[in-house]
Amino acid sequence: MYAYGGRRKAQQDAATVEIGYALVSAAFAAAVLFGAVAGPALLFELPPLLSEVLLRLGMTVAPVVFVARVVSVLVRFRQAAQPSQPGRTNPDS
């Protein structure tokens, strides 16, 4: 029973680490993208219309990238966690 509980705890820890990685990497990607798109509007004096468009585009695209990154990391983790042949061992072992 201890091995089963330890295994479950290890899986829970792995999922926690993966969720943290997904959130941090998504926040980083969204911040970089926002900076790339809206940065010129914040750093340079651009025409008001162009500045407004760049800011709105950055504020629209950054959350989309954040959600897409979180979902892609967690889906990849979930698929990797499941064995291809449940209950079977490697024939070379």
C-alpha positions as CSV (number, residue, x, y, z in Angstrom):
1,M,0.0,0.0,0.0
2,Y,2.9,2.3,0.7
3,A,4.2,1.9,-2.8
4,Y,0.8,2.7,-4.3
5,G,0.5,5.8,-2.1
6,G,4.0,6.9,-3.0
7,R,3.3,6.4,-6.6
8,R,0.2,8.5,-6.5
9,K,2.1,11.2,-4.6
10,A,4.8,11.2,-7.3
11,Q,2.2,11.5,-10.0
12,Q,0.6,14.3,-8.1
13,D,3.9,16.1,-7.7
14,A,4.7,15.6,-11.4
15,A,1.4,17.1,-12.3
16,T,1.9,20.1,-10.0
17,V,5.4,20.7,-11.5
18,E,3.9,20.5,-15.0
19,I,1.1,22.9,-14.2
20,G,3.6,25.4,-12.8
21,Y,5.8,25.0,-15.9
22,A,2.8,25.6,-18.1
23,L,1.8,28.7,-16.3
24,V,5.3,30.2,-16.1
25,S,6.2,29.5,-19.7
26,A,2.8,30.8,-20.9
27,A,3.2,34.0,-18.9
28,F,6.7,34.4,-20.4
29,A,5.5,33.8,-23.9
30,A,2.6,36.2,-23.6
31,A,4.8,38.9,-22.1
32,V,7.4,38.5,-24.9
33,L,4.7,38.6,-27.5
34,F,3.0,41.7,-25.9
35,G,6.4,43.4,-25.8
36,A,7.1,42.7,-29.4
37,V,3.7,43.9,-30.6
38,A,2.9,46.7,-28.3
39,G,6.4,47.7,-27.3
40,P,7.0,50.1,-30.2
41,A,3.8,52.0,-29.2
42,L,5.1,52.3,-25.7
43,L,8.7,53.2,-26.5
44,F,8.3,55.5,-29.5
45,E,6.0,58.4,-30.4
46,L,3.8,56.9,-33.1
47,P,0.7,58.3,-34.6
48,P,-2.2,57.9,-32.2
49,L,-4.2,55.5,-34.4
50,L,-1.2,53.2,-34.9
51,S,-0.3,53.3,-31.2
52,E,-3.9,52.4,-30.3
53,V,-4.0,49.6,-32.8
54,L,-0.7,48.1,-31.6
55,L,-1.7,48.3,-27.9
56,R,-5.1,46.6,-28.6
57,L,-3.5,44.0,-30.8
58,G,-1.0,43.2,-28.1
59,M,-3.7,43.0,-25.4
60,T,-5.7,40.7,-27.7
61,V,-3.0,38.3,-28.8
62,A,-1.2,37.9,-25.5
63,P,-4.0,36.2,-23.6
64,V,-4.7,33.9,-26.6
65,V,-1.0,32.9,-26.7
66,F,-1.1,32.3,-22.9
67,V,-4.1,30.0,-23.1
68,A,-2.8,28.2,-26.1
69,R,0.6,27.6,-24.4
70,V,-1.0,26.3,-21.2
71,V,-3.3,23.9,-23.1
72,S,-0.6,22.6,-25.3
73,V,1.8,21.9,-22.4
74,L,-0.9,20.2,-20.3
75,V,-2.2,18.1,-23.2
76,R,1.3,17.0,-24.1
77,F,1.9,16.0,-20.4
78,R,-1.3,14.1,-20.2
79,Q,-0.6,12.1,-23.4
80,A,3.0,11.3,-22.3
81,A,1.8,10.1,-18.9
82,Q,-0.4,7.3,-20.4
83,P,1.4,4.1,-21.4
84,S,1.0,3.0,-25.0
85,Q,0.1,-0.6,-23.9
86,P,-1.4,-0.5,-20.4
87,G,-0.6,-3.5,-18.2
88,R,2.2,-4.7,-20.5
89,T,5.9,-4.6,-19.9
90,N,8.8,-3.9,-22.2
91,P,9.8,-7.3,-23.9
92,D,13.5,-6.3,-23.5
93,S,13.2,-6.1,-19.7
